[in-house]
């Protein structure tokens, strides 16, 4: 009998008994703000308002109003836990994903009988259908526009079915069969496919897949140029697991779902239609986003009409996240590291040893690059690497450059190099008038009318903390004796 394919339940079984990695509770929890409010203290981390910490993933087994359904939060809210899940060293996850992109394993189609995600079927045409009563989608705060799907992988294809893609978006439950989805302009392949359907005024069939192996959710966040239009990121998950992701035809729409998901929402994106994101609350807010602020409600999100919801028979799991948590850093930051490494390795091979997109930037806004210089002729190559990083990922705002003796995963070590190998009058580069992420509130025109013409423009920063190669003797760290058996003194 073959081994069970990877899915969320297999991953949880692998980490349940590891100290500090998993906790579940039967205490009743309200999904409206309480669930995220509790996890904020226990394990959210990231740019979440303090006090917070990096802790275990948490399973809530008793969700108020949703008997038989469970909610899992924070599975990827620890880089070390992600590394454990992917069976890899946490310091080189970027390299691992970079390699996976180049060795794709295509998904494989299975039958409905082979798809746990379709064990139970609810059709939107049923008289009592109401997705708000079916899916335990939490709110992060009391100001949210409504219950949000924050860990739903959207799976769609081009009009001619020749190209397909998976992406993650924020999606709010608006009424019994309507979801509002924010597709960021210019950034996602699903948006490109939607334009094709809108050109012929036809609805675009999609599935929204919830409760997945993290190899899928992390792989899904890759963006161009690393994964160009038509590159289905399920192939990355296949490479990471060395097994194809199983997909299954929908029961109500002409689209594929992820067969081993916990939930699949089958739906259509209506062409050339939009709605107010916070139409039910008029709070002015959407939900907390990765920079740590409440995202403004969008006046014109895409309208999604639900056609069916399918799920597993046995206590299906709704997977969710807190917008600014460490989980976003894992999902957005590690693929960005891979994208940067891919470009710099081609342009200046051997000069960038490693890259880390730290939590302070939410995984998107900041990267730390570890630089290797062979000789005096390499002086300046570090700044070239920074420019390459900006071109690899347009949403990057700050690059910190350090030497190879600095641990890029140790913030104290990074700040040490800025204090001892850095002079502000010569080691700062500022690049004005570039594009960045529109969720950064400092990029509003009123913040700097002279330089920010439209929302999402930014000045970008490079802090060069590398020492000049010809002065290396002045920057040699104090050397301590290497002790092979030092751990015996802890016994």
C-alpha positions as CSV (number, residue, x, y, z in Angstrom):
1,X,0.0,0.0,0.0
2,X,1.4,3.4,-1.0
3,X,2.2,6.1,1.5
4,X,-0.6,8.7,2.0
5,X,0.0,11.8,-0.2
6,X,0.9,15.0,1.6
7,X,-2.0,17.2,2.8
8,X,-2.7,19.3,5.9
9,X,-3.6,16.4,8.1
10,X,-0.4,14.5,7.3
11,X,1.6,17.7,8.1
12,X,-0.2,18.1,11.5
13,X,0.5,14.5,12.3
14,X,4.2,15.1,11.8
15,X,4.4,18.1,14.1
16,X,1.8,17.3,16.8
17,X,4.3,15.7,19.2
18,X,7.1,18.2,18.6
19,X,7.7,20.4,21.7
20,X,6.2,23.9,21.3
21,X,4.9,23.4,17.7
22,X,1.3,22.5,18.1
23,X,-1.5,23.1,20.6
24,X,-5.2,22.4,20.4
25,X,-8.1,23.5,22.7
26,X,-11.7,22.4,23.2
27,X,-12.6,25.7,24.9
28,X,-15.3,27.5,22.9
29,X,-14.0,30.4,20.9
30,X,-15.9,33.1,19.0
31,X,-14.5,33.5,15.4
32,X,-15.5,37.1,15.4
33,X,-12.3,38.8,16.7
34,X,-11.8,36.6,19.7
35,X,-9.9,33.8,17.9
36,X,-7.3,36.2,16.3
37,X,-7.2,38.1,19.6
38,X,-6.2,35.0,21.5
39,X,-3.7,33.9,19.0
40,X,-2.1,37.4,18.9
41,X,-0.7,36.6,22.4
42,X,0.2,32.9,21.8
43,X,1.9,32.7,18.5
44,X,1.3,35.4,15.9
45,X,4.6,37.3,15.9
46,X,5.5,39.4,12.8
47,X,4.3,43.0,12.7
48,X,1.3,42.3,15.0
49,X,0.8,44.9,17.7
50,X,2.8,44.1,20.8
51,X,2.6,42.1,23.1
52,X,2.9,39.1,20.7
53,X,5.3,36.2,20.3
54,X,6.3,33.4,18.0
55,X,4.6,30.3,19.3
56,X,2.8,27.1,18.3
57,X,0.2,26.7,15.6
58,X,-3.2,26.4,17.3
59,X,-6.2,24.3,16.6
60,X,-9.6,25.5,17.9
61,X,-11.9,22.5,18.1
62,X,-15.0,24.3,19.5
63,X,-15.9,27.2,17.2
64,X,-19.0,29.1,18.3
65,X,-21.8,28.7,15.7
66,X,-20.0,26.1,13.7
67,X,-20.4,22.6,15.3
68,X,-18.2,19.9,13.7
69,X,-15.8,22.5,12.1
70,X,-12.3,23.3,13.4
71,X,-10.1,26.4,12.8
72,X,-6.3,26.2,12.5
73,X,-4.2,29.3,12.8
74,X,-0.5,30.1,12.5
75,X,0.8,26.9,11.0
76,X,3.5,28.8,9.1
77,X,4.0,31.5,11.8
78,X,7.5,30.2,12.5
79,X,10.3,29.9,10.0
80,X,11.8,27.0,12.0
81,X,8.4,25.2,11.9
82,X,8.2,25.7,8.1
83,X,11.6,24.2,7.8
84,X,10.5,21.2,9.9
85,X,7.4,20.8,7.7
86,X,9.5,20.9,4.5
87,X,12.3,18.8,6.0
88,X,15.0,21.4,5.4
89,X,17.3,23.8,7.2
90,X,15.5,27.1,8.0
91,X,18.5,29.2,6.9
92,X,18.4,27.9,3.3
93,X,14.7,27.7,2.6
94,X,15.1,30.4,-0.1
95,X,17.7,28.2,-1.9
96,X,15.3,25.2,-1.6
97,X,12.4,27.1,-3.2
98,X,14.7,28.5,-5.9
99,X,15.7,25.0,-6.9
100,X,12.0,23.8,-6.8
101,X,11.0,26.4,-9.3
102,X,13.5,25.0,-11.8
103,X,12.4,21.4,-11.3
104,X,8.6,21.6,-11.5
105,X,6.3,18.5,-10.9
106,X,3.0,19.0,-12.6
107,X,-0.3,18.3,-10.8
108,X,-2.2,15.2,-11.5
109,X,-5.9,14.9,-12.0
110,X,-7.9,12.3,-9.8
111,X,-11.5,11.3,-9.7
112,X,-14.1,12.5,-7.2
113,X,-13.9,9.2,-5.4
114,X,-10.2,9.9,-4.8
115,X,-10.8,13.4,-3.5
116,X,-11.4,13.8,0.2
117,X,-12.3,17.5,-0.4
118,X,-15.5,16.4,-2.2
119,X,-16.8,14.0,0.4
120,X,-19.6,16.4,1.3
121,X,-21.3,18.7,-1.3
122,X,-23.4,21.8,-0.6
123,X,-25.0,23.5,-3.7
124,X,-25.7,27.2,-3.7
125,X,-29.0,26.4,-5.3
126,X,-30.1,24.7,-2.1
127,X,-32.8,26.7,-0.3
128,X,-30.9,26.8,3.0
129,X,-27.5,27.5,1.5
130,X,-25.5,30.3,3.3
131,X,-21.8,30.2,3.2
132,X,-21.6,32.5,6.2
133,X,-23.2,29.8,8.3
134,X,-21.2,27.0,6.7
135,X,-17.6,28.2,6.7
136,X,-16.1,29.3,10.0
137,X,-14.2,32.3,8.5
138,X,-12.9,34.5,11.3
139,X,-12.5,38.2,11.6
140,X,-9.1,39.5,12.8
141,X,-10.5,42.6,14.5
142,X,-13.9,44.1,15.4
143,X,-13.4,46.6,12.6
144,X,-13.0,44.1,9.8
145,X,-15.4,44.4,6.8
146,X,-16.6,40.9,7.6
147,X,-15.5,37.3,8.0
148,X,-12.4,36.8,5.8
149,X,-10.9,33.9,4.0
150,X,-7.2,34.6,4.5
151,X,-5.6,31.3,3.5
152,X,-7.7,30.4,0.4
153,X,-5.7,29.4,-2.7
154,X,-7.6,30.6,-5.8
155,X,-7.2,28.2,-8.7
156,X,-8.2,29.4,-12.2
157,X,-7.3,29.1,-15.9
158,X,-7.2,31.1,-19.1
159,X,-10.2,31.1,-21.5
160,X,-8.6,28.5,-23.7
161,X,-7.6,26.3,-20.7
162,X,-4.0,26.4,-21.9
163,X,-2.7,28.2,-18.8
164,X,-3.6,27.9,-15.2
165,X,-2.4,29.5,-11.9
166,X,-2.9,29.6,-8.2
167,X,-2.8,32.7,-6.0
168,X,-3.8,34.0,-2.6
169,X,-6.1,37.0,-2.1
170,X,-8.1,38.5,0.8
171,X,-11.7,37.5,0.4
172,X,-14.6,38.7,2.5
173,X,-18.0,36.9,2.9
174,X,-20.5,39.5,1.8
175,X,-23.8,37.5,1.8
176,X,-25.1,34.0,1.5
177,X,-23.5,33.3,-1.9
178,X,-21.3,36.3,-2.5
179,X,-17.6,36.9,-1.8
180,X,-15.7,40.1,-2.4
181,X,-12.1,39.5,-3.6
182,X,-9.3,42.0,-3.8
183,X,-7.0,41.4,-6.8
184,X,-4.1,43.7,-6.6
185,X,-3.6,45.5,-10.0
186,X,-0.8,44.1,-12.1
187,X,0.5,41.6,-9.6
188,X,-1.3,38.3,-10.1
189,X,-1.9,35.9,-13.0
190,X,-5.5,35.3,-12.0
191,X,-6.0,39.0,-12.8
192,X,-4.6,38.5,-16.3
193,X,-6.9,35.5,-16.9
194,X,-9.9,37.6,-15.6
195,X,-9.2,40.3,-18.2
196,X,-9.6,37.6,-20.9
197,X,-13.0,36.6,-19.5
198,X,-14.1,40.2,-19.2
199,X,-13.1,40.9,-22.8
200,X,-15.8,38.3,-23.9
201,X,-18.1,39.3,-21.0
202,X,-18.1,35.8,-19.5
203,X,-17.8,34.8,-15.8
204,X,-14.5,33.2,-14.8
205,X,-14.8,29.8,-13.1
206,X,-12.5,29.4,-10.1
207,X,-12.1,27.3,-7.0
208,X,-11.0,28.6,-3.6
209,X,-9.1,25.9,-1.7
210,X,-8.7,26.0,2.1
211,X,-6.8,23.8,4.4
212,X,-3.7,22.7,2.5
213,X,-0.2,21.4,2.8
214,X,2.1,24.5,3.4
215,X,4.1,23.4,0.4
216,X,1.1,24.6,-1.6
217,X,0.4,27.9,0.2
218,X,4.1,28.9,0.2
219,X,4.6,28.0,-3.5
220,X,1.4,29.9,-4.4
221,X,2.9,33.2,-3.4
222,X,5.6,33.3,-6.1
223,X,5.3,36.2,-8.5
224,X,6.8,37.3,-11.8
225,X,9.5,37.3,-13.1
226,X,10.3,34.1,-11.2
227,X,7.1,32.4,-12.2
228,X,5.8,34.0,-15.5
229,X,2.3,34.0,-16.7
230,X,1.1,30.4,-17.2
231,X,3.5,28.9,-14.7
232,X,1.2,27.0,-12.3
233,X,2.8,27.2,-8.9
234,X,1.3,23.9,-7.8
235,X,4.3,22.6,-9.7
236,X,6.5,24.1,-7.0
237,X,4.7,22.2,-4.3
238,X,5.1,19.0,-6.4
239,X,8.8,19.6,-6.5
240,X,9.1,20.3,-2.8
241,X,7.3,17.1,-1.9
242,X,8.6,15.1,-4.9
243,X,5.1,14.1,-5.6
244,X,2.4,15.6,-7.8
245,X,-0.4,17.7,-6.2
246,X,-3.7,16.0,-6.8
247,X,-6.4,18.1,-8.4
248,X,-10.1,17.2,-9.2
249,X,-12.8,18.7,-11.5
250,X,-15.4,20.8,-9.8
251,X,-18.9,19.5,-9.2
252,X,-20.6,22.8,-10.2
253,X,-18.0,24.9,-12.2
254,X,-15.5,24.2,-15.0
255,X,-12.4,24.5,-12.9
256,X,-10.1,22.3,-10.9
257,X,-9.9,22.1,-7.2
258,X,-7.1,20.7,-4.9
259,X,-8.3,17.2,-4.2
260,X,-6.8,16.9,-0.7
261,X,-7.9,20.3,0.6
262,X,-10.2,20.5,3.6
263,X,-12.6,22.8,1.8
264,X,-13.2,23.8,-1.8
265,X,-15.4,26.8,-2.7
266,X,-16.5,26.6,-6.3
267,X,-17.4,30.0,-7.8
268,X,-17.4,32.4,-10.6
269,X,-15.8,35.9,-10.8
270,X,-18.4,38.1,-12.5
271,X,-17.1,40.0,-15.4
272,X,-16.7,43.8,-15.2
273,X,-18.5,44.0,-11.9
274,X,-17.4,45.3,-8.5
275,X,-18.8,46.0,-5.1
276,X,-17.9,47.9,-1.9
277,X,-15.7,45.7,0.3
278,X,-17.2,46.9,3.6
279,X,-20.7,47.1,2.3
280,X,-22.0,45.4,5.5
281,X,-20.1,47.4,8.1
282,X,-19.1,50.7,6.5
283,X,-16.2,50.6,8.9
284,X,-13.8,52.0,6.3
285,X,-11.5,49.0,7.0
286,X,-10.9,45.7,5.3
287,X,-8.7,43.7,7.6
288,X,-5.2,44.0,9.1
289,X,-2.5,43.7,6.4
290,X,1.1,42.6,6.5
291,X,2.6,46.1,7.3
292,X,0.8,46.0,10.6
293,X,-2.0,48.5,9.8
294,X,-5.7,48.0,9.1
295,X,-6.1,47.9,5.4
296,X,-8.6,50.4,4.0
297,X,-11.7,48.9,2.5
298,X,-11.6,48.9,-1.2
299,X,-14.5,50.6,-2.9
300,X,-14.4,48.2,-5.9
301,X,-13.5,44.6,-5.1
302,X,-14.3,41.8,-7.6
303,X,-17.7,40.1,-7.1
304,X,-17.5,36.3,-6.6
305,X,-20.7,34.2,-6.9
306,X,-20.5,30.9,-5.1
307,X,-21.9,27.9,-6.9
308,X,-21.0,25.1,-4.5
309,X,-19.0,24.3,-1.3
310,X,-17.5,20.9,-0.8
311,X,-15.5,19.6,2.2
312,X,-14.2,16.6,4.1
313,X,-16.6,14.5,6.0
314,X,-14.7,14.3,9.3
315,X,-14.4,17.6,11.2
316,X,-13.1,19.8,8.3
317,X,-10.5,22.3,9.1
318,X,-10.7,26.0,8.2
319,X,-7.1,27.3,7.9
320,X,-6.7,31.0,8.7
321,X,-4.0,33.6,9.5
322,X,-3.6,37.0,11.1
323,X,-2.7,39.5,8.3
324,X,0.5,41.0,9.9
325,X,1.7,37.8,11.5
326,X,4.9,35.9,11.1
327,X,2.9,33.5,8.9
328,X,2.8,36.2,6.2
329,X,6.6,36.5,6.4
330,X,6.9,32.8,5.7
331,X,4.5,32.7,2.8
332,X,5.6,36.0,1.1
333,X,9.2,36.3,2.3
334,X,10.7,32.9,1.6
335,X,9.5,32.9,-2.1
336,X,10.8,36.4,-2.4
337,X,14.2,35.2,-1.1
338,X,14.1,32.6,-3.8
339,X,13.3,35.1,-6.5
340,X,16.1,37.4,-5.5
341,X,18.6,34.5,-5.3
342,X,17.5,33.3,-8.7
343,X,18.2,36.7,-10.4
344,X,21.5,37.5,-8.6
345,X,22.9,34.0,-9.2
346,X,22.4,34.5,-12.9
347,X,23.8,38.1,-13.0
348,X,26.7,37.9,-10.4
349,X,27.2,34.3,-9.5
350,X,28.8,33.5,-6.2
351,X,28.6,37.0,-4.8
352,X,25.3,36.7,-2.8
353,X,25.6,33.8,-0.3
354,X,22.1,34.1,1.2
355,X,19.1,36.4,1.5
356,X,16.6,36.9,4.4
357,X,13.3,38.8,4.2
358,X,12.9,39.7,7.8
359,X,9.6,40.0,9.8
360,X,10.1,43.8,10.2
361,X,9.3,44.1,6.5
362,X,6.4,41.7,6.6
363,X,8.3,39.4,4.2
364,X,7.9,41.9,1.3
365,X,9.4,45.3,2.2
366,X,12.9,44.5,3.4
367,X,15.7,42.0,2.6
368,X,19.1,41.4,4.2
369,X,21.7,40.2,1.7
370,X,24.9,38.3,2.7
371,X,27.7,39.3,0.4
372,X,31.0,37.6,-0.6
373,X,33.9,39.6,-2.1
374,X,36.9,37.7,-3.5
375,X,39.2,40.7,-4.1
376,X,39.3,44.5,-4.5
377,X,37.7,44.3,-8.0
378,X,34.5,43.1,-6.2
379,X,34.1,46.4,-4.4
380,X,30.8,47.8,-5.4
381,X,29.4,44.4,-6.4
382,X,27.3,44.5,-3.2
383,X,25.4,47.6,-4.4
384,X,24.9,46.0,-7.8
385,X,23.3,43.1,-5.9
386,X,20.9,45.5,-4.1
387,X,19.8,46.9,-7.5
388,X,19.2,43.4,-8.8
389,X,17.1,42.7,-5.7
390,X,14.9,45.7,-6.4
391,X,14.4,44.5,-10.0
392,X,13.6,41.0,-8.9
393,X,10.8,42.2,-6.6
394,X,9.2,45.5,-7.2
395,X,7.6,45.6,-3.7
396,X,10.9,45.6,-2.0
397,X,11.7,48.9,-0.2
398,X,14.8,48.4,1.9
399,X,18.0,46.4,1.4
400,X,20.6,45.9,4.0
401,X,24.0,44.6,2.9
402,X,26.3,42.6,5.2
403,X,29.5,40.6,5.0
404,X,29.7,36.9,5.1
405,X,30.7,36.7,8.8
406,X,27.3,38.2,9.8
407,X,24.4,36.0,10.7
408,X,21.5,37.5,8.6
409,X,19.0,35.7,10.8
410,X,20.3,37.5,14.0
411,X,18.9,41.0,14.1
412,X,21.6,42.0,16.7
413,X,24.3,40.8,14.4
414,X,22.8,42.8,11.5
415,X,22.6,46.0,13.6
416,X,26.1,45.4,14.9
417,X,27.4,45.7,11.4
418,X,25.4,48.8,10.7
419,X,27.0,50.4,13.8
420,X,30.6,49.3,13.2
421,X,30.9,48.9,9.4
422,X,28.7,51.8,8.2
423,X,29.0,55.5,7.8
424,X,25.8,57.3,7.0
425,X,27.4,59.9,4.7
426,X,28.8,57.3,2.3
427,X,26.9,54.1,2.9
428,X,23.3,55.1,2.2
429,X,21.8,54.9,-1.2
430,X,18.3,56.4,-1.9
431,X,16.5,55.7,-5.1
432,X,13.5,58.0,-5.7
433,X,10.3,57.6,-7.7
434,X,10.0,53.8,-7.8
435,X,7.0,51.5,-7.5
436,X,6.3,49.7,-4.2
437,X,3.4,48.1,-2.3
438,X,0.3,50.2,-2.1
439,X,-0.5,49.0,1.4
440,X,2.5,51.0,2.8
441,X,0.7,54.0,4.4
442,X,3.9,56.2,4.0
443,X,3.4,56.0,0.2
444,X,0.4,58.2,0.0
445,X,0.8,61.4,-2.0
446,X,0.0,63.6,1.0
447,X,3.0,62.1,2.9
448,X,5.4,63.5,0.3
449,X,3.6,65.5,-2.4
450,X,6.9,66.4,-4.2
451,X,7.9,62.8,-4.8
452,X,4.8,60.6,-4.5
453,X,2.6,61.4,-7.4
454,X,0.2,58.4,-7.0
455,X,-0.3,55.9,-4.2
456,X,2.3,53.1,-4.2
457,X,5.3,55.1,-5.2
458,X,8.3,55.0,-2.9
459,X,11.9,56.0,-2.3
460,X,13.9,52.9,-1.8
461,X,16.8,52.5,0.6
462,X,20.1,50.6,0.6
463,X,22.2,50.4,3.8
464,X,25.7,49.1,2.8
465,X,27.1,47.5,5.9
466,X,29.9,45.7,4.1
467,X,33.5,46.8,4.9
468,X,35.9,47.8,2.0
469,X,37.8,44.8,0.9
470,X,41.2,46.5,1.2
471,X,40.5,47.3,4.9
472,X,39.5,43.7,5.9
473,X,42.2,43.6,8.6
474,X,40.5,46.4,10.5
475,X,37.2,44.5,10.6
476,X,38.2,41.0,11.7
477,X,36.0,39.8,14.5
478,X,37.5,38.6,17.7
479,X,38.3,35.0,17.3
480,X,37.4,32.4,20.0
481,X,38.7,29.0,20.3
482,X,36.6,26.3,18.6
483,X,35.4,23.7,21.2
484,X,34.0,20.6,19.6
485,X,32.4,19.1,22.7
486,X,31.1,22.2,24.3
487,X,27.7,20.7,24.8
488,X,28.9,18.3,27.5
489,X,29.1,21.2,29.9
490,X,25.3,21.4,29.7
491,X,24.8,17.8,30.8
